[in-house]
Amino acid sequence: MCAILHGGIPVREVEAEYIQEEILDGFDVGAVFVKRNKDYYDFRKNIKTKEAIREIVGDVDSKVISQLERWWDKYKVSLHQLDGQVADAEAVMKGYLGELGYE
């Protein structure tokens, strides 16, 4: 749950036996992740979009790419970042409503 709150891919999830043996099958996650600390990985700074994952990993098994993209979708944006985006959007909307006289 902390990964969803703060962003980052849990090391225990990446290093799970099933993921390592059945999906990653020897793929070096260092190509796309950098270790934040003992508990979490982050996507490398040069990976700005999900599409960039495919460009960086090149010709690997589609199940590897699918797993990396799942982690992107699940962990790239933290709930704290989303809360900030919602607050910004609310402020903009309140401004518009104020201009229209709907305060």
KAWOHU-V884391 format. One line per field, one symbol per residue. burial: + if it has 9 or more other C-alpha atoms within 8 Angstrom, else -. A space follows every 10 residues. Layout:
burial=???
//
This chain:
burial=--++++++++ +--+----++ +-++------ -+++-+---+ +++---+--+ -+++--+--- ---++-+++- ++--+++++- -+-------- ---+--++-- ---
//
